Amino acid sequence: MDRPPGLSDADWADYRTAARDDALIQSELADREAQIEGGLISSYEEYDFTWEPADDRTWPGGLDDLTAAFEQAMQSIVLLDASGNVPKAPLQPLLYQQMRQAQGLARAANRVLDEAARPDQLPTPRGIAALAHLASAAALSAAAVGGLAEALKTEAEPSRSPRHTVEWRLVIAHADARRDLRRAGEAIRSAKAQIAPPPPALSVMRTTGIAQRPTPGPLPRIRR
C-alpha cells in the first residue's frame, strides 16, 4: 500500500489502522456467510464475533461442528423420494441449493485445514496424520461440489435423450457427490481421532494381604 502524497505521519498511521480493521471485518463477514451456507450456523445471531486475536491452538475445536455439518448434509442432500424415484417436480432449484450447501462445507473444511497448517507451528506426528485427513476432506468436499454441479448441468441442459436416460445420468452424478461427502465426513472424524487426547490410564490398586500366624492361646493343662 503506497502512501498518498501530502498525508502526515499521524494521518497515514490512522489510515493504515482503519484499513486493517476494515479487512478484518470483511474477513469475518465472509466467514459468517460461509458458515451459514455450510449449515454450521443457522442465523447471524449465532455467529460469535470478537475483536480479540485468534488463538493458534483452537482449531481442533472446529472439528466437532464440521463433523456435525457433514452428518447433517448427508440427511439433507438427497435426490430420490421415499419410494426411491426421482421426483417429478422441477429439480434445478433443489440441485442448485444443494450445490451451494456443499460449497459451504468445502469452504469450512478448507478453513480448518488452513488453520491447522499455520506456518508458525510444527505439528506432531499425530498432527501430521490429522492434516492428511483434513486435506482429504477438503479435496473430497470440493469434488462433491463438482458432482452436484454436474447433476445440475444434466438437469438444466436440453437433451434429446429419453427422460429415463437423463434421470439415470442425474442419479449417478448425485450419488457420486454423496459418496464424496460421506468420505469427507469420515476423513474429518479420522482427523478428530488423531488429535483426541488419549484416555486416562486406569490405575488398579492392589492390596496385598500378609498372612499372620494366629496368636497362640494359653497352653492346655494336662491332668495327671
Residue, then its C-alpha position, 0 to 999 in steps of 0.5 A: m500500500d503506497r502512501p498518498p502524497g501530502l498525508s502526515d505521519a499521524d494521518w497515514a498511521d490512522y489510515r493504515t489502522a482503519a484499513r486493517d480493521d476494515a479487512l478484518i471485518q470483511s474477513e469475518l463477514a465472509d466467514r459468517e456467510a460461509q458458515i451459514e451456507g455450510g449449515l454450521i450456523s443457522s442465523y447471524e445471531e449465532y455467529d460469535f464475533t470478537w475483536e480479540p486475536a485468534d488463538d493458534r491452538t483452537w482449531p481442533g475445536g472446529l472439528d466437532d461442528l464440521t463433523a456435525a455439518f457433514e452428518q447433517a448434509m448427508q440427511s439433507i442432500v438427497l435426490l430420490d423420494a421415499s419410494g426411491n424415484v426421482p421426483k417429478a417436480p422441477l429439480q434445478p432449484l433443489l440441485y442448485q441449493q444443494m450445490r451451494q450447501a456443499q460449497g459451504l462445507a468445502r469452504a469450512a473444511n478448507r478453513v480448518l485445514d488452513e488453520a491447522a497448517r499455520p506456518d508458525q507451528l510444527p505439528t506432531p506426528r499425530g498432527i501430521a496424520a490429522l492434516a492428511h485427513l483434513a486435506s482429504a476432506a477438503a479435496l473430497s468436499a470440493a469434488a462433491v461440489g463438482g458432482l452436484a454441479e454436474a447433476l445440475k448441468t444434466e438437469a438444466e441442459p436440453s437433451r434429446s435423450p429419453r427422460h429415463t436416460v437423463e434421470w439415470r445420468l442425474v442419479i449417478a452424478h448425485a450419488d457420486a457427490r454423496r459418496d464424496l461427502r460421506r468420505a469427507g465426513e469420515a476423513i474429518r472424524s479420522a482427523k478428530a481421532q488423531i488429535a483426541p487426547p488419549p484416555p486416562a490410564l486406569s490405575v488398579m490398586r492392589t492390596t496385598g494381604i500378609a498372612q499372620r500366624p494366629t496368636p497362640g492361646p494359653l497352653p492346655r493343662i494336662r491332668r495327671 
